[in-house]
Amino acid sequence: MKLIHHISYRMLIALTLVLSVWAAFFYTAIMDEVNDEVDDSLEDYADIIIRRSLGGDELPQDKNTNNQYYLTLISASEAAATPIISYKDSMVYIQEKKETEPARVLDIVYRDSLDRYLKLTVLTPAIEKHDLIEELRNWLLFLYATLLVVLIGCNVWLFKKSLKPFYTLMRWIDRYKLGSSHEPLNNHTNVTEFKRLNEAVIRSFERNEKLFEKQKQFIGDVSHEVQTPLAITIGRLEMLMEDETMNERQLEELYKAHRDLEYLTNLNKSLLLLAKIDNSQFTDLKLINMGELLSQYLPDYQEIYSLKEIDVKVEKKSDFTVYMSETLASVLLTNLLKNSFVHTPEHGAIHINIDQNSIVFSNTAEEGALDGDKIFRRFYKREGKGSSSGLGLAIAMSISKQYNLRLSYSYQSGFHRFRLERI
């Protein structure tokens, strides 16, 4: 989730809670004020009726008003058990309208000049209050929804405007490739924190460039200083092996030494290749058609392993293209090809399936499934494969990760399956 979405989501929740709580308090306050005004009106009306009743005057005949009243004679015990004054919301029958409607009711108990207890009930229909409440609720909801949208919109706009230097820096970092030419950072800003961030990133990349150059130099030195004496030593051993004065035992020891040196040579090349891959030193990027590249190397491997009489089938449904280094694409495919040929028994089969998003190498399994958690580790070798360096699949996995490809292993129906696919 992007930072702007993360902040907007949290602000939406916070504002919704705050506005909801505030709306509840505001609604309660408004309703209290409305009820207070209605109650004052009822009290004034009740006061007029009581005054006229006690004074012996004619009681009001408000047939054309919303206010109504009822006078009820009650006993002393009822008067003692009834509150002197009380308010309530109730449903009452309106005689004029012949229907039941909500009303605000005021009950007052008093005693007249004849020591009789009377209960005065004054009511006013709450139709107007109900309409007010509904209208108030609707406008509050509209106000809060509008306010929420405006606040979130302003927050997003201000966030993007304020963090523009940050996004510019992120785009520059995404385009930056260690060891290759790149455009300078053009990120002018007056914000002190962003200025310091720009400077820190530039200093960090400059240090990485220096370390990268030193690492490249070290790898080149190792390649020269190690490979050269190994090649010279192998050449001298080969000259000794051609000497006719050597007996069989001496030749056997020379052969073992020669084999070990060849192994060291291949191991050194593989380790140097891994180091270069991990350091992203291959910059010859182009769009590679993996199927076409595979067809260039397949005949060579079929010829090399022709004595095993392996049945090879290639099924191509569509082109599988990847933007990557052509050198590493060749290494990746040849390692997977060699792995298939080496681990396929005589008279076995290799099936290669290519489609738009993947290429799958399947070969006959000789001894059941492999350990999927270990086969891509460096120097892992299955028992009986002592001549292997244990780096072929590790190199293939390292190349795959460099170009957002997924290399996976599975075992199905007696076949090892190595699937290379786009993530």
PyMOL commands that set and color helices and strands:
alter all, ss='L'
color gray80, all
select helices_A, chain A and resi 3-55+76-81+127-162+164-175+192-241+248-278+290-304+306-308+326-342+392-402
alter helices_A, ss='H'
color red, helices_A
select strands_A, chain A and resi 68-74+85-94+99-111+117-125+285-289+311-316+321-325+349-354+358-364+405-412+415-422
alter strands_A, ss='S'
color yellow, strands_A
deselect
rebuild
show_as cartoon
